Amino acid sequence: MIAPLLWTLSLKRQSGLLALAGLFMLATAAGSAAYAGAVRFVVGALGADPQLALMWGPLSLAGIALFRASAIYGQIMSVNRIGQNVVHDLQREMFAKLIRANSEWRRQHPPATLTSLFVADLSALREGVIRVFSNFTRDIATILVVGAYLFYLDWALALAICLVYPVAFAPVERLGRRLRSAASTVLQQNERLSHHLTRAFEIDPFAKAFGLEPFLEKAAAPVFRDR
């Protein structure tokens, strides 16, 4: 599991930033719930005092929007810092391991492959960490806070929503599963293409010496066709 590894190598030392990001996420979730409260206030005030509703309604919505935008900005900045620190710690740890690796293992892994670990793979990991904290965790916090506020307003209606939501979510989950499967297939095809091209370019001088270019073209055709 990569989560315990990330916690041990980097996230454990960033408890302060994690707490700050969590506060910003809760503030963002509170802002989402405050929208419902503000709309409820405006609708109720329209019947009792339309002038009051027209005066305070836009101001309250604008204030909530400013508060939520500030919370989102703070969350993005703190989460980006966390992701960058994770990459920094992993790069330092990986470099220390690689320079101490035995020579036989180093010969089996070209420098370009090792370099891609530091550039491409860790960058993808950084984006994954940012998305987990920015999207997944924030959405969970928003659901919990807004759900609690809905139960406070009308528990029966909120309970009905909780019962209907899983049924409506099932088709979306199936679609997401298909998209993930398609993305995995594309990655496998890209890996196969990259491996084939690397091997072809490595033996290209020998192929030219023996006139094997048509053989290489024929071998590459199925790889290109699968894409």
The 8 nearest C-alpha neighbors of each residue, nearest first, counted from 0:
[[1, 2, 3, 4, 5, 6, 7, 8],
 [0, 2, 4, 3, 5, 6, 7, 124],
 [1, 3, 5, 4, 0, 6, 7, 10],
 [4, 2, 6, 5, 1, 7, 0, 8],
 [5, 3, 1, 7, 2, 6, 8, 0],
 [4, 6, 2, 8, 7, 3, 9, 10],
 [7, 5, 10, 3, 11, 4, 9, 8],
 [6, 8, 4, 5, 11, 9, 3, 10],
 [9, 7, 5, 6, 4, 10, 88, 11],
 [8, 10, 85, 11, 5, 6, 12, 7],
 [9, 11, 6, 13, 12, 5, 8, 7],
 [10, 12, 6, 13, 9, 14, 7, 8],
 [13, 11, 10, 9, 14, 8, 15, 6],
 [14, 12, 10, 16, 15, 11, 17, 9],
 [15, 13, 17, 16, 12, 11, 18, 10],
 [16, 14, 18, 17, 13, 19, 12, 20],
 [15, 17, 19, 13, 18, 14, 20, 77],
 [18, 16, 14, 20, 15, 19, 21, 13],
 [17, 19, 21, 15, 16, 20, 14, 22],
 [18, 20, 16, 22, 21, 17, 15, 23],
 [19, 21, 17, 23, 74, 22, 18, 77],
 [22, 20, 18, 24, 19, 23, 17, 25],
 [23, 21, 25, 19, 24, 20, 26, 18],
 [22, 24, 26, 20, 70, 74, 21, 25],
 [25, 23, 21, 27, 26, 22, 137, 28],
 [24, 26, 28, 22, 27, 23, 29, 21],
 [25, 27, 23, 29, 24, 28, 70, 30],
 [28, 26, 24, 30, 67, 25, 29, 70],
 [27, 29, 141, 25, 31, 30, 26, 140],
 [30, 28, 26, 32, 31, 27, 33, 25],
 [29, 31, 33, 27, 67, 28, 32, 63],
 [32, 30, 28, 29, 33, 34, 27, 145],
 [31, 33, 145, 29, 34, 30, 35, 28],
 [32, 34, 30, 36, 35, 31, 29, 37],
 [35, 33, 37, 32, 36, 31, 38, 30],
 [36, 34, 38, 33, 37, 32, 39, 31],
 [35, 37, 33, 39, 34, 38, 40, 32],
 [36, 38, 40, 34, 39, 35, 33, 41],
 [37, 39, 41, 35, 40, 36, 42, 34],
 [40, 38, 36, 42, 37, 41, 35, 43],
 [39, 41, 37, 43, 38, 42, 44, 36],
 [42, 40, 44, 38, 52, 43, 56, 39],
 [43, 41, 39, 45, 44, 40, 38, 46],
 [42, 44, 40, 41, 45, 46, 39, 47],
 [45, 43, 41, 47, 52, 48, 46, 42],
 [46, 44, 49, 42, 52, 43, 48, 47],
 [45, 47, 44, 43, 48, 49, 42, 52],
 [46, 48, 44, 45, 49, 43, 51, 52],
 [47, 49, 44, 51, 50, 45, 46, 52],
 [50, 48, 45, 52, 51, 53, 44, 46],
 [51, 49, 53, 52, 48, 54, 45, 44],
 [50, 52, 54, 48, 49, 53, 55, 44],
 [51, 53, 49, 44, 56, 41, 50, 55],
 [54, 52, 50, 56, 51, 55, 49, 57],
 [53, 55, 51, 52, 56, 50, 57, 58],
 [56, 54, 58, 52, 57, 59, 53, 51],
 [55, 57, 52, 59, 58, 53, 41, 54],
 [58, 56, 60, 59, 55, 61, 54, 53],
 [59, 57, 55, 61, 56, 60, 62, 54],
 [58, 60, 62, 56, 61, 57, 55, 63],
 [61, 59, 63, 57, 62, 58, 64, 56],
 [60, 62, 64, 58, 59, 63, 57, 65],
 [63, 61, 59, 65, 60, 64, 58, 66],
 [62, 64, 66, 60, 65, 61, 67, 30],
 [63, 65, 61, 67, 62, 66, 68, 60],
 [66, 64, 62, 68, 63, 67, 69, 61],
 [65, 67, 63, 69, 64, 68, 62, 70],
 [66, 68, 70, 30, 64, 27, 69, 65],
 [69, 67, 71, 65, 70, 66, 64, 72],
 [70, 68, 72, 66, 67, 71, 65, 73],
 [71, 69, 67, 73, 23, 72, 68, 27],
 [72, 70, 74, 68, 73, 69, 75, 67],
 [73, 71, 69, 75, 74, 70, 68, 76],
 [72, 74, 70, 76, 71, 75, 77, 69],
 [73, 75, 71, 23, 77, 20, 72, 76],
 [76, 74, 72, 78, 73, 77, 79, 71],
 [75, 77, 79, 73, 74, 78, 72, 80],
 [78, 76, 80, 74, 79, 75, 20, 73],
 [79, 77, 81, 75, 80, 76, 74, 129],
 [80, 78, 82, 76, 81, 77, 75, 83],
 [79, 81, 83, 77, 78, 82, 84, 76],
 [80, 82, 78, 84, 79, 83, 85, 77],
 [83, 81, 79, 85, 125, 84, 80, 129],
 [82, 84, 80, 86, 85, 81, 79, 87],
 [83, 85, 87, 81, 86, 82, 80, 88],
 [86, 84, 82, 88, 83, 87, 9, 89],
 [85, 87, 89, 83, 84, 88, 90, 121],
 [88, 86, 84, 90, 85, 89, 83, 91],
 [87, 89, 91, 85, 90, 86, 9, 84],
 [90, 88, 92, 86, 91, 87, 93, 85],
 [91, 89, 93, 87, 92, 88, 86, 94],
 [90, 92, 88, 94, 89, 93, 87, 95],
 [93, 91, 89, 95, 90, 94, 88, 96],
 [94, 92, 96, 90, 95, 91, 89, 97],
 [95, 93, 97, 91, 96, 92, 90, 98],
 [94, 96, 92, 93, 97, 98, 91, 99],
 [97, 95, 93, 99, 94, 98, 100, 92],
 [98, 96, 100, 94, 99, 95, 93, 105],
 [97, 99, 100, 95, 96, 94, 101, 93],
 [98, 100, 97, 96, 101, 95, 94, 102],
 [101, 99, 97, 98, 96, 102, 104, 105],
 [102, 100, 103, 104, 105, 99, 98, 97],
 [101, 103, 105, 104, 106, 100, 107, 99],
 [102, 104, 106, 105, 101, 107, 100, 108],
 [105, 103, 107, 106, 102, 101, 108, 100],
 [104, 106, 102, 108, 107, 103, 101, 100],
 [107, 105, 103, 104, 108, 102, 109, 110],
 [106, 108, 104, 105, 109, 103, 102, 110],
 [107, 109, 105, 106, 112, 110, 104, 113],
 [110, 108, 112, 111, 107, 106, 113, 105],
 [109, 111, 113, 112, 114, 108, 105, 115],
 [112, 110, 114, 109, 113, 115, 108, 116],
 [113, 111, 115, 109, 114, 110, 108, 116],
 [112, 114, 110, 116, 115, 111, 109, 108],
 [113, 115, 111, 116, 117, 112, 110, 118],
 [116, 114, 118, 112, 119, 117, 113, 111],
 [117, 115, 120, 113, 114, 118, 119, 121],
 [116, 118, 115, 114, 121, 90, 119, 120],
 [117, 119, 115, 116, 121, 122, 120, 114],
 [118, 120, 122, 115, 121, 116, 123, 117],
 [121, 119, 116, 123, 122, 118, 124, 117],
 [122, 120, 124, 123, 117, 119, 118, 125],
 [121, 123, 125, 119, 124, 120, 118, 126],
 [124, 122, 126, 120, 121, 125, 127, 119],
 [123, 125, 121, 127, 122, 126, 128, 120],
 [126, 124, 122, 82, 128, 127, 123, 121],
 [127, 125, 129, 123, 124, 128, 130, 122],
 [126, 128, 124, 130, 125, 129, 131, 123],
 [127, 129, 125, 131, 126, 130, 82, 124],
 [130, 128, 126, 132, 127, 131, 133, 82],
 [131, 129, 133, 127, 134, 132, 128, 126],
 [130, 132, 135, 128, 129, 134, 133, 127],
 [131, 133, 136, 129, 130, 134, 135, 128],
 [134, 132, 130, 129, 131, 137, 135, 136],
 [133, 135, 137, 130, 131, 136, 138, 132],
 [134, 136, 131, 138, 137, 132, 139, 133],
 [137, 135, 132, 139, 138, 134, 131, 140],
 [136, 138, 140, 134, 24, 139, 135, 133],
 [139, 137, 141, 135, 140, 136, 134, 142],
 [140, 138, 142, 136, 141, 137, 143, 135],
 [139, 141, 137, 143, 138, 142, 28, 144],
 [142, 140, 28, 138, 144, 139, 143, 145],
 [143, 141, 139, 145, 140, 146, 144, 138],
 [142, 144, 146, 140, 141, 145, 147, 139],
 [143, 145, 147, 141, 146, 142, 28, 140],
 [146, 144, 32, 148, 142, 147, 143, 141],
 [147, 145, 149, 143, 148, 144, 142, 150],
 [146, 148, 144, 150, 145, 149, 143, 151],
 [147, 149, 151, 145, 146, 150, 152, 144],
 [150, 148, 146, 152, 151, 147, 157, 153],
 [151, 149, 154, 147, 153, 157, 148, 152],
 [150, 152, 148, 149, 153, 147, 154, 146],
 [151, 153, 149, 150, 148, 154, 157, 147],
 [154, 152, 150, 156, 155, 151, 149, 157],
 [153, 155, 150, 157, 156, 158, 151, 152],
 [156, 154, 158, 157, 153, 159, 150, 160],
 [157, 155, 159, 158, 153, 154, 160, 150],
 [156, 158, 154, 160, 159, 150, 155, 149],
 [159, 157, 161, 155, 160, 156, 154, 162],
 [160, 158, 156, 162, 161, 157, 163, 155],
 [161, 159, 157, 163, 158, 162, 164, 156],
 [160, 162, 158, 164, 159, 163, 157, 165],
 [161, 163, 159, 160, 164, 158, 165, 166],
 [164, 162, 160, 166, 161, 165, 159, 167],
 [163, 165, 167, 161, 166, 162, 160, 168],
 [166, 164, 168, 167, 163, 169, 162, 161],
 [165, 167, 164, 168, 163, 169, 162, 170],
 [168, 166, 164, 165, 169, 163, 170, 171],
 [167, 169, 165, 171, 166, 170, 164, 172],
 [168, 170, 172, 171, 166, 167, 165, 173],
 [171, 169, 173, 172, 168, 174, 167, 166],
 [172, 170, 174, 168, 169, 173, 175, 167],
 [173, 171, 175, 169, 170, 174, 176, 168],
 [174, 172, 176, 170, 175, 171, 177, 169],
 [173, 175, 171, 177, 176, 172, 170, 178],
 [174, 176, 172, 178, 177, 173, 171, 179],
 [177, 175, 173, 179, 174, 178, 172, 180],
 [178, 176, 180, 174, 175, 179, 181, 173],
 [177, 179, 175, 181, 180, 176, 182, 174],
 [180, 178, 182, 176, 181, 177, 183, 175],
 [179, 181, 177, 183, 178, 182, 176, 184],
 [180, 182, 178, 184, 183, 179, 177, 185],
 [183, 181, 179, 185, 184, 180, 178, 186],
 [184, 182, 180, 186, 181, 185, 179, 187],
 [183, 185, 181, 187, 182, 186, 188, 180],
 [184, 186, 188, 182, 183, 187, 189, 181],
 [185, 187, 189, 183, 188, 184, 190, 182],
 [188, 186, 190, 184, 189, 185, 191, 183],
 [187, 189, 185, 191, 190, 186, 192, 184],
 [190, 188, 186, 192, 187, 191, 193, 185],
 [191, 189, 187, 193, 188, 192, 194, 186],
 [190, 192, 188, 194, 189, 193, 195, 187],
 [193, 191, 189, 195, 190, 194, 196, 188],
 [192, 194, 190, 196, 191, 195, 189, 197],
 [195, 193, 191, 197, 192, 196, 190, 198],
 [194, 196, 192, 198, 197, 193, 199, 191],
 [197, 195, 199, 193, 198, 194, 200, 192],
 [198, 196, 194, 200, 195, 199, 193, 201],
 [197, 199, 201, 195, 196, 200, 194, 202],
 [200, 198, 196, 201, 202, 197, 203, 195],
 [201, 199, 203, 197, 202, 198, 196, 204],
 [200, 202, 198, 199, 203, 197, 204, 196],
 [203, 201, 205, 199, 200, 204, 206, 198],
 [202, 204, 206, 200, 205, 201, 199, 207],
 [205, 203, 207, 206, 202, 208, 201, 200],
 [206, 204, 208, 202, 207, 203, 209, 211],
 [207, 205, 211, 203, 209, 204, 208, 210],
 [208, 206, 210, 204, 205, 209, 203, 211],
 [207, 209, 205, 206, 210, 204, 211, 203],
 [210, 208, 206, 207, 211, 205, 212, 204],
 [209, 211, 207, 206, 212, 208, 213, 205],
 [212, 210, 206, 214, 213, 209, 207, 215],
 [211, 213, 215, 214, 210, 206, 216, 207],
 [214, 212, 216, 215, 211, 217, 210, 218],
 [213, 215, 217, 211, 212, 216, 218, 206],
 [216, 214, 218, 212, 213, 217, 219, 211],
 [215, 217, 213, 219, 214, 218, 220, 212],
 [216, 218, 214, 220, 215, 219, 213, 221],
 [217, 219, 215, 216, 220, 214, 221, 222],
 [218, 220, 216, 222, 217, 221, 215, 223],
 [219, 221, 223, 217, 222, 218, 224, 216],
 [222, 220, 224, 223, 219, 225, 218, 217],
 [223, 221, 219, 225, 220, 224, 192, 226],
 [222, 224, 220, 221, 226, 225, 219, 192],
 [223, 225, 221, 226, 222, 220, 219, 188],
 [226, 224, 222, 223, 221, 188, 220, 192],
 [225, 224, 223, 188, 222, 185, 189, 192]]
